[in-house]
Amino acid sequence: APLLLPRHPGSLSAFAAPYRPFLDGFLVVCNTSFATLCLQHCFRPPRFRRPTFTPMDKLAESLATVQTHLSALDSVAQPTMLNDKIAELAASVGMDATDIKLFILMLLAYPTALMWRHIPGAYPKHLFSILVGVYFVHWFIGHQWLHIVFSSLLCYLSMLLLGPKARYFSAALALLYLAGGHIYRQYTDYLGWTMDFTMQHMVVIQKLSALAFNHYDGSAAGAKHATAEQKSRSVARLPNLIQFFAFIFMPSNILIGPGFEYTDYINIAEGTVVAPAGYVPALAALGKGFVLLGMFQVLTAYFPIWALLTDPKNLVNKTPLDFFTRWGKVWVGLFTYRCKYYFGWKIAEGAGILSGLGYAGVDEKTGNPKFDNMENVDVVGFELSQSLRDASTAWNKTTNRWLRRYIYDRFPAGMNLYITYFVSAFWHGFYPGYYMFFLTVAVATQVHRGFRRSMRPRFMLADGKTPGPLKPAYDVFSVLITSLTVNYFIMTFVTLAWNLSIGALKSFFFVGHACLAVGFVLFGLGVVKPPRKPKTEEKKSE
């Protein structure tokens, strides 16, 4: 614990405090299946005196020295005139220059994807991916693209030396490297949004771990246990380094994702799969992205979610009506906050379609081509989902697909749900808010499953398939309760810090946790059970 403590007890104390009993608290969470109440106990302030200088400080200073030397590379091959203009624009509009660069690069991904697609031959495409992808990251965050190269090489060497057996080791190695980046960033820029390599590495880690498991599925040992779906993504032989880094640095998605499988990349690059042009769906995704960006810019001025959840003035309920008024503002503010993600994902989706990687085959019913392989969010599906499972499926779809394929499906049933949510939190970083959200949502998902099994059949006819007359009312209630659940618990995903998260939840009297406790007793412990099937149906099942 002392290794993680800052030398200044002021601004970073909120970061240091939660880590002292973290492991003990996590075990309590797993054993009791009630995350937040246990976290409230385990993240108590430390009782020992903070040292004035710690090994973590020394390590941070050493890394800062290394970064100072590597920063000399940042000025190499940079468009100086363009950077100056961007700096002037950023100063005039009150934005960060890095954000403007990211926006420009996201738009440049469109012509880049078209160029890549029309380059003849696989290896010219591979070289184009490496050169352009590296330059995109270099212009965006400077020398930090070296982290992606180094961590990718480590995983590649582990797969090369250990063979297909390296799947868990390679995935853990990539995840631990990302964890190191999260810890360093959190230690040096607590609650800050400085752009660094961790954003790109969160996408790269999906590619690395997926390749490791796909290589195992393509081996003789893995083929015995692989499902038909897993065999369709299997990789019998490791790609060479050019193919490997072309897959890693594919410029259409290297900056903000979404991730994709190695087989998707190599099939398009080598011409094994010929994707339709997809200009219309690509431009449609681009247009949706701009609409969502406009919504974010307009609504943020009226519903600033950070101020609504952290400003002490906004956390006071002077009258009973204030509770509902504040919740309405937070509800809209959280939707506005999500619009930022919707915008980025839709823009990236369009670039993926133009490259051909968004092609997902032909619809069996209509015969029309599908372009949802790189679709990362279903906005309407998420906002109007009837269960947490549906919401999870519609949100950050490629990441959830990665978690399902390589975490949920690879661990035994019963524990795989909690492991998946924990890995998702670990993948995001080490702010307490992530763990408060994901571990509590794991419990809420179980409660929602029990609620659906117990209540939905009561609104269906005897055959269990035909909706009853009150089924629309059940659907509306399901949408409402899912939205309330998501928006209540996701507050800690926004506030991140322990004290800020507790302050936001406390201002709403922990009402969501109280409802979750009641729901856990009723539907998780089986107090309310599903209705008995009709005798005729029981005989059929027998």
Residue pairs with C-beta under 8 A, 6 or more apart in sequence:
1 19
1 20
1 46
2 51
2 54
2 55
2 56
3 54
3 55
3 56
4 15
4 16
4 19
4 56
4 183
4 187
5 16
5 46
5 50
5 51
5 54
5 56
6 12
6 13
6 15
6 16
6 54
6 56
6 57
6 187
7 51
7 52
7 53
7 54
7 57
9 50
11 190
12 187
12 190
14 190
14 497
14 498
14 499
14 500
15 186
15 187
15 190
15 497
16 46
16 50
17 43
17 44
17 45
17 46
17 498
18 43
18 432
18 498
19 430
20 46
21 42
21 43
21 44
22 42
22 43
24 42
25 38
25 39
25 41
25 42
25 43
26 42
26 422
26 435
28 38
28 41
28 42
29 35
29 38
29 39
29 439
30 418
32 38
33 443
33 446
33 520
33 524
34 443
34 516
34 517
34 520
35 435
35 436
35 439
35 440
35 442
35 443
36 436
36 439
36 440
36 505
36 513
37 513
39 432
39 435
39 436
39 439
40 502
43 432
43 498
56 187
60 184
60 187
60 188
63 184
64 188
70 143
70 146
71 142
71 143
73 142
73 143
74 142
74 143
76 138
77 135
77 138
78 139
79 139
83 97
86 97
86 100
86 101
86 104
87 97
89 95
89 100
90 96
90 97
90 99
90 100
98 140
98 141
98 195
99 195
101 139
101 140
102 140
102 195
102 255
102 256
105 136
105 139
105 140
105 255
106 255
106 256
106 344
106 347
106 348
106 351
107 347
108 136
109 251
109 252
109 253
109 255
109 347
109 348
109 351
110 282
110 286
110 350
110 351
110 354
112 132
112 251
112 252
112 351
113 251
113 252
113 351
113 352
113 354
113 355
114 354
114 355
115 128
116 125
116 128
116 129
116 132
116 251
116 252
116 355
117 268
117 354
117 355
117 356
119 125
119 128
122 266
122 269
122 270
122 271
123 242
125 246
125 269
126 242
126 243
126 245
126 246
126 269
127 242
127 246
129 245
129 246
129 247
129 249
129 250
129 251
130 242
130 245
130 246
130 249
132 249
132 251
133 246
133 248
133 249
133 250
133 251
133 254
134 145
134 249
136 251
136 254
136 255
137 144
137 145
137 148
137 197
137 200
137 249
137 254
137 255
138 145
140 195
140 255
141 195
141 196
141 197
141 200
144 196
144 197
145 197
145 200
147 177
147 181
147 197
147 201
148 197
148 200
148 201
148 204
148 248
148 249
149 245
151 173
151 174
151 177
151 178
151 201
151 204
151 208
152 204
152 208
152 244
152 245
152 248
154 173
154 174
154 177
155 170
155 173
155 174
155 208
155 212
156 238
156 241
156 244
158 166
158 169
158 170
158 173
158 212
159 166
159 170
159 211
159 212
159 215
159 238
160 238
162 169
162 170
163 215
163 219
164 215
164 216
164 218
164 219
164 221
164 222
165 216
166 212
166 215
167 209
167 212
167 213
167 215
167 216
168 212
170 208
170 209
170 212
171 205
171 208
171 209
171 212
171 213
171 406
174 204
174 205
174 208
174 209
175 205
175 209
175 423
175 426
175 427
177 201
177 205
178 198
178 201
178 202
178 205
178 427
179 426
179 430
181 196
181 197
181 198
181 201
182 198
182 429
182 430
183 430
185 192
185 194
185 196
185 198
185 429
186 429
186 430
186 431
190 497
191 496
191 497
198 429
199 255
199 256
200 254
200 255
202 257
202 427
202 428
203 253
203 254
203 256
203 257
203 258
203 259
204 248
205 427
206 257
206 259
206 398
206 399
206 402
207 247
207 248
207 259
207 260
207 262
208 248
209 402
209 406
210 233
210 259
210 261
210 262
210 402
210 405
210 406
211 235
211 247
211 262
213 405
213 406
213 410
214 230
214 233
214 234
214 235
214 261
214 262
214 263
215 234
215 235
215 238
216 222
217 223
217 226
217 230
217 231
217 233
217 234
217 235
218 234
218 235
218 236
218 237
219 236
222 234
223 231
223 234
226 234
230 405
232 263
233 261
233 262
233 263
234 263
235 262
235 263
238 244
239 247
239 262
239 266
243 266
246 265
246 269
247 262
247 265
247 266
248 254
250 265
250 355
250 357
252 348
252 351
252 352
252 354
252 355
252 357
253 259
253 260
253 348
253 351
253 352
253 357
253 374
255 348
256 344
256 345
256 348
257 345
257 348
257 376
257 398
257 399
258 345
258 348
258 349
258 352
258 374
258 376
258 397
258 398
258 399
259 398
259 399
259 402
260 352
260 357
260 373
260 374
260 398
264 357
264 373
265 357
266 272
267 273
268 275
268 355
268 356
268 357
268 359
273 356
273 359
275 356
275 357
275 358
275 359
275 369
276 359
276 369
278 353
278 354
278 356
278 358
278 359
278 369
278 371
279 354
281 350
281 353
281 358
281 371
282 350
282 351
282 353
282 354
282 358
282 371
283 350
284 350
285 346
285 347
285 349
285 350
285 353
286 346
286 347
286 350
288 342
288 346
288 379
289 342
289 343
289 344
289 345
289 346
289 347
289 350
290 343
292 339
292 342
292 343
292 346
292 379
293 339
293 343
295 336
295 339
296 336
296 339
296 340
296 343
299 332
299 333
299 335
299 336
299 339
300 336
303 329
303 332
303 333
303 336
304 333
305 330
305 333
305 334
305 336
305 337
305 494
306 494
307 314
308 314
308 326
308 329
308 330
308 333
309 315
309 330
309 333
309 491
309 494
309 495
309 500
309 504
310 495
310 500
310 503
310 504
312 503
314 326
315 503
315 504
315 506
315 507
316 322
316 507
317 323
317 326
317 507
323 508
323 509
326 507
326 508
327 508
330 487
330 491
331 483
331 487
334 487
334 490
334 491
334 494
335 383
337 494
338 382
341 377
341 396
342 377
342 379
345 376
345 377
345 396
346 376
346 377
348 374
348 376
349 358
349 374
349 375
349 376
352 358
352 373
352 374
353 359
353 371
353 374
357 373
357 374
358 371
358 372
358 373
358 374
358 375
359 369
359 370
359 371
359 373
360 370
360 371
360 372
360 373
361 369
361 370
362 368
362 369
362 370
363 369
363 370
374 398
375 397
375 398
376 396
376 397
376 398
376 399
377 394
377 395
377 396
377 397
378 394
378 397
381 390
381 393
381 394
382 391
382 394
382 395
383 483
384 479
385 391
385 393
385 394
385 479
385 482
385 483
386 475
386 478
386 479
386 482
387 448
387 449
387 452
387 478
387 482
388 441
388 444
388 445
388 448
388 482
388 485
388 486
389 445
389 448
389 449
390 482
391 482
391 486
392 400
392 445
393 400
399 424
399 427
403 420
403 423
403 424
404 420
407 416
407 419
407 420
407 423
408 416
408 417
408 419
408 420
409 416
410 416
411 419
411 420
417 442
417 445
417 446
418 439
418 442
421 438
421 439
421 441
421 442
422 435
422 438
422 439
424 438
425 434
425 435
425 437
425 438
425 439
428 434
428 438
431 496
431 497
432 492
432 496
432 497
432 498
432 501
433 492
433 493
433 494
433 495
433 496
433 497
433 498
433 500
433 501
434 492
434 493
434 496
436 489
436 492
436 501
437 489
437 490
437 492
437 493
440 489
440 513
440 516
441 489
443 516
443 520
443 524
444 485
444 489
444 516
444 519
446 520
446 524
447 516
447 519
447 520
447 523
447 524
448 482
448 485
450 519
450 522
450 523
450 524
450 526
450 528
451 519
451 523
452 478
453 523
453 530
454 523
454 528
454 529
454 530
454 531
455 474
455 528
456 474
457 464
457 530
457 531
458 531
459 467
459 468
459 470
459 471
459 473
459 474
460 466
460 467
460 468
460 471
461 467
461 468
462 534
462 537
463 537
464 533
464 537
484 512
485 512
488 508
488 511
488 512
489 512
491 501
491 504
491 505
492 501
492 504
492 505
495 501
495 503
495 504
505 512
505 513
521 527
522 528
533 541
